[in-house]
Amino acid sequence: MTSLKRKKFISMLLVLAMVFTLLPATLAFAASYETVEDFVRNLYVSGLGREPEVGGFNYWVNELKNGRPAAEVIGYVLLDSPEFKEKYEGISNEEFAKKAYEIVFNREADEEGLEFWISEMEKGGSQRYVIVAMLYAPTGEFQEFCDKVGIRLGSLTVPPDEYPGTEPVELKVEE
């Protein structure tokens, strides 16, 4: 088997592992946001541990309603912010995976999913990787929320050195 075929095969196996690990548990759940405002407020409350300031809240709600992808907003408000990085520096993999469920899905983690994401972090997956991968999980939980409230999911990148193991898996939804 050539090196490229082997890489593609390994990537497919990783995606299938995600599907079969997460699908049964997630079928009973859906991201529990009702509005764009709920989503933005939760980014601040669950992600940063504080209420949003009025100006920032209104800015991000309007950005989402005007077509800015949700993944970009998560990147700006959380993943690229020094406040987020400082808050979660040194947190255990289990604590972060639980927090990621609150941030992305606005719910507690199910046992199977939690074990999966802890395992991904133990294999070298970064906090950014976990959040981004949850957005595009094959279960479609976050995509359902985006569709329900009429916003775009979009895409967000993860540097190759932040993936678990050695082979990156494509994490974006074609729009």
C-alpha positions as a Markdown table, in Angstrom:
| # | Residue | x | y | z |
|---|---|---|---|---|
| 1 | Met | 0.0 | 0.0 | 0.0 |
| 2 | Thr | 1.5 | 3.4 | -1.0 |
| 3 | Ser | 2.1 | 6.0 | 1.7 |
| 4 | Leu | -0.7 | 8.2 | 0.4 |
| 5 | Lys | -3.2 | 5.4 | 0.3 |
| 6 | Arg | -2.2 | 4.4 | 3.8 |
| 7 | Lys | -2.7 | 7.9 | 5.1 |
| 8 | Lys | -6.1 | 8.1 | 3.5 |
| 9 | Phe | -7.0 | 4.7 | 5.0 |
| 10 | Ile | -5.9 | 5.8 | 8.5 |
| 11 | Ser | -7.9 | 9.0 | 8.2 |
| 12 | Met | -11.0 | 7.0 | 7.1 |
| 13 | Leu | -10.6 | 4.7 | 10.1 |
| 14 | Leu | -10.4 | 7.7 | 12.5 |
| 15 | Val | -13.6 | 9.2 | 11.0 |
| 16 | Leu | -15.3 | 5.8 | 11.3 |
| 17 | Ala | -14.2 | 5.5 | 14.9 |
| 18 | Met | -15.7 | 8.9 | 15.7 |
| 19 | Val | -19.0 | 7.9 | 14.0 |
| 20 | Phe | -19.4 | 4.6 | 15.7 |
| 21 | Thr | -18.2 | 5.9 | 19.1 |
| 22 | Leu | -20.3 | 9.1 | 19.1 |
| 23 | Leu | -23.4 | 8.3 | 17.1 |
| 24 | Pro | -25.4 | 6.1 | 19.5 |
| 25 | Ala | -25.0 | 8.4 | 22.4 |
| 26 | Thr | -25.6 | 11.6 | 20.4 |
| 27 | Leu | -28.8 | 10.4 | 18.7 |
| 28 | Ala | -30.6 | 11.1 | 21.9 |
| 29 | Phe | -29.2 | 14.7 | 22.1 |
| 30 | Ala | -29.2 | 17.9 | 20.1 |
| 31 | Ala | -27.4 | 21.1 | 20.9 |
| 32 | Ser | -29.8 | 22.7 | 23.3 |
| 33 | Tyr | -29.8 | 26.3 | 22.0 |
| 34 | Glu | -33.0 | 27.8 | 20.9 |
| 35 | Thr | -31.7 | 31.1 | 19.5 |
| 36 | Val | -28.5 | 32.8 | 18.2 |
| 37 | Glu | -28.6 | 34.9 | 21.4 |
| 38 | Asp | -28.6 | 31.7 | 23.5 |
| 39 | Phe | -25.5 | 30.4 | 21.6 |
| 40 | Val | -23.5 | 33.7 | 22.0 |
| 41 | Arg | -24.4 | 34.0 | 25.7 |
| 42 | Asn | -23.3 | 30.4 | 26.3 |
| 43 | Leu | -19.9 | 31.1 | 24.6 |
| 44 | Tyr | -19.2 | 33.7 | 27.2 |
| 45 | Val | -20.8 | 32.0 | 30.2 |
| 46 | Ser | -19.6 | 28.4 | 29.6 |
| 47 | Gly | -16.4 | 29.3 | 27.6 |
| 48 | Leu | -15.1 | 32.3 | 29.5 |
| 49 | Gly | -17.0 | 31.9 | 32.8 |
| 50 | Arg | -18.6 | 35.3 | 32.7 |
| 51 | Glu | -21.6 | 37.2 | 31.3 |
| 52 | Pro | -20.9 | 38.9 | 28.0 |
| 53 | Glu | -20.5 | 42.7 | 27.9 |
| 54 | Val | -23.4 | 44.3 | 26.0 |
| 55 | Gly | -21.3 | 45.6 | 23.1 |
| 56 | Gly | -19.6 | 42.3 | 22.4 |
| 57 | Phe | -22.8 | 40.3 | 22.8 |
| 58 | Asn | -24.7 | 42.5 | 20.3 |
| 59 | Tyr | -21.7 | 42.5 | 17.9 |
| 60 | Trp | -21.5 | 38.7 | 17.7 |
| 61 | Val | -25.2 | 38.2 | 17.5 |
| 62 | Asn | -25.4 | 40.6 | 14.6 |
| 63 | Glu | -22.4 | 39.1 | 12.9 |
| 64 | Leu | -24.0 | 35.6 | 13.0 |
| 65 | Lys | -27.3 | 36.9 | 11.8 |
| 66 | Asn | -25.6 | 38.6 | 8.9 |
| 67 | Gly | -23.8 | 35.5 | 7.7 |
| 68 | Arg | -20.6 | 35.2 | 9.7 |
| 69 | Pro | -20.0 | 31.5 | 10.3 |
| 70 | Ala | -20.5 | 30.1 | 13.8 |
| 71 | Ala | -17.1 | 28.4 | 13.6 |
| 72 | Glu | -15.4 | 31.8 | 13.1 |
| 73 | Val | -17.2 | 33.3 | 16.0 |
| 74 | Ile | -16.0 | 30.4 | 18.2 |
| 75 | Gly | -12.5 | 31.0 | 17.0 |
| 76 | Tyr | -12.5 | 34.7 | 17.8 |
| 77 | Val | -14.5 | 34.7 | 21.0 |
| 78 | Leu | -12.8 | 31.7 | 22.5 |
| 79 | Leu | -10.1 | 29.7 | 20.8 |
| 80 | Asp | -7.9 | 32.7 | 19.8 |
| 81 | Ser | -8.5 | 34.8 | 22.9 |
| 82 | Pro | -5.9 | 35.1 | 25.6 |
| 83 | Glu | -8.7 | 35.0 | 28.2 |
| 84 | Phe | -9.7 | 31.5 | 27.0 |
| 85 | Lys | -6.2 | 30.2 | 26.8 |
| 86 | Glu | -5.3 | 31.4 | 30.3 |
| 87 | Lys | -8.5 | 30.0 | 31.8 |
| 88 | Tyr | -8.0 | 26.5 | 30.4 |
| 89 | Glu | -4.2 | 26.2 | 30.7 |
| 90 | Gly | -3.3 | 23.2 | 32.8 |
| 91 | Ile | -6.9 | 21.9 | 33.1 |
| 92 | Ser | -7.1 | 18.1 | 33.0 |
| 93 | Asn | -8.3 | 16.4 | 29.8 |
| 94 | Glu | -11.4 | 15.2 | 31.4 |
| 95 | Glu | -12.3 | 18.6 | 32.8 |
| 96 | Phe | -11.7 | 20.2 | 29.4 |
| 97 | Ala | -13.7 | 17.6 | 27.5 |
| 98 | Lys | -16.7 | 18.2 | 29.9 |
| 99 | Lys | -16.3 | 21.9 | 29.4 |
| 100 | Ala | -16.2 | 21.5 | 25.6 |
| 101 | Tyr | -19.6 | 19.8 | 25.7 |
| 102 | Glu | -21.0 | 22.7 | 27.6 |
| 103 | Ile | -19.5 | 25.2 | 25.1 |
| 104 | Val | -20.4 | 23.4 | 21.9 |
| 105 | Phe | -23.6 | 21.6 | 22.7 |
| 106 | Asn | -24.8 | 23.5 | 25.8 |
| 107 | Arg | -25.2 | 20.2 | 27.7 |
| 108 | Glu | -23.4 | 17.7 | 29.9 |
| 109 | Ala | -21.2 | 15.1 | 28.2 |
| 110 | Asp | -22.5 | 11.6 | 27.6 |
| 111 | Glu | -20.2 | 8.9 | 29.0 |
| 112 | Glu | -19.2 | 7.4 | 25.6 |
| 113 | Gly | -18.5 | 10.7 | 24.0 |
| 114 | Leu | -16.6 | 11.9 | 27.0 |
| 115 | Glu | -14.3 | 8.9 | 26.9 |
| 116 | Phe | -13.7 | 9.4 | 23.2 |
| 117 | Trp | -12.6 | 13.0 | 23.5 |
| 118 | Ile | -10.4 | 12.3 | 26.6 |
| 119 | Ser | -8.8 | 9.6 | 24.5 |
| 120 | Glu | -8.2 | 12.0 | 21.6 |
| 121 | Met | -6.5 | 14.5 | 24.0 |
| 122 | Glu | -4.4 | 11.7 | 25.5 |
| 123 | Lys | -3.2 | 10.9 | 22.0 |
| 124 | Gly | -2.1 | 14.5 | 21.6 |
| 125 | Gly | -5.2 | 16.3 | 20.4 |
| 126 | Ser | -5.2 | 19.9 | 21.6 |
| 127 | Gln | -8.1 | 21.8 | 23.2 |
| 128 | Arg | -8.6 | 23.6 | 19.9 |
| 129 | Tyr | -8.8 | 20.3 | 18.1 |
| 130 | Val | -11.5 | 19.0 | 20.5 |
| 131 | Ile | -13.7 | 22.0 | 20.1 |
| 132 | Val | -13.4 | 22.1 | 16.3 |
| 133 | Ala | -13.8 | 18.4 | 15.9 |
| 134 | Met | -17.0 | 18.6 | 18.0 |
| 135 | Leu | -18.4 | 21.2 | 15.6 |
| 136 | Tyr | -18.0 | 18.9 | 12.7 |
| 137 | Ala | -18.7 | 15.5 | 14.5 |
| 138 | Pro | -20.4 | 13.1 | 12.1 |
| 139 | Thr | -23.4 | 13.1 | 14.4 |
| 140 | Gly | -24.3 | 16.5 | 13.1 |
| 141 | Glu | -25.4 | 17.8 | 16.4 |
| 142 | Phe | -24.0 | 21.3 | 16.1 |
| 143 | Gln | -24.9 | 21.5 | 12.4 |
| 144 | Glu | -28.6 | 20.8 | 13.4 |
| 145 | Phe | -28.5 | 23.8 | 15.7 |
| 146 | Cys | -27.1 | 26.1 | 12.9 |
| 147 | Asp | -29.8 | 24.9 | 10.5 |
| 148 | Lys | -32.5 | 25.4 | 13.1 |
| 149 | Val | -31.6 | 29.1 | 13.8 |
| 150 | Gly | -30.5 | 29.9 | 10.2 |
| 151 | Ile | -26.8 | 30.5 | 10.7 |
| 152 | Arg | -23.8 | 29.0 | 8.8 |
| 153 | Leu | -21.4 | 26.6 | 10.4 |
| 154 | Gly | -18.5 | 27.5 | 8.2 |
| 155 | Ser | -15.0 | 26.1 | 8.8 |
| 156 | Leu | -12.2 | 26.6 | 11.3 |
| 157 | Thr | -8.7 | 25.2 | 11.0 |
| 158 | Val | -6.5 | 23.2 | 13.4 |
| 159 | Pro | -2.8 | 23.2 | 13.0 |
| 160 | Pro | -1.5 | 19.8 | 12.0 |
| 161 | Asp | 0.6 | 19.5 | 15.2 |
| 162 | Glu | -2.6 | 19.8 | 17.3 |
| 163 | Tyr | -4.2 | 16.6 | 15.9 |
| 164 | Pro | -4.2 | 13.4 | 17.9 |
| 165 | Gly | -1.6 | 10.9 | 16.6 |
| 166 | Thr | 0.1 | 11.8 | 13.4 |
| 167 | Glu | -2.6 | 11.9 | 10.7 |
| 168 | Pro | -4.9 | 15.0 | 10.4 |
| 169 | Val | -8.5 | 14.4 | 9.5 |
| 170 | Glu | -10.3 | 16.9 | 7.4 |
| 171 | Leu | -12.6 | 18.9 | 9.7 |
| 172 | Lys | -14.9 | 21.1 | 7.7 |
| 173 | Val | -18.3 | 21.1 | 6.2 |
| 174 | Glu | -18.7 | 22.1 | 2.6 |
| 175 | Glu | -21.2 | 24.8 | 2.1 |
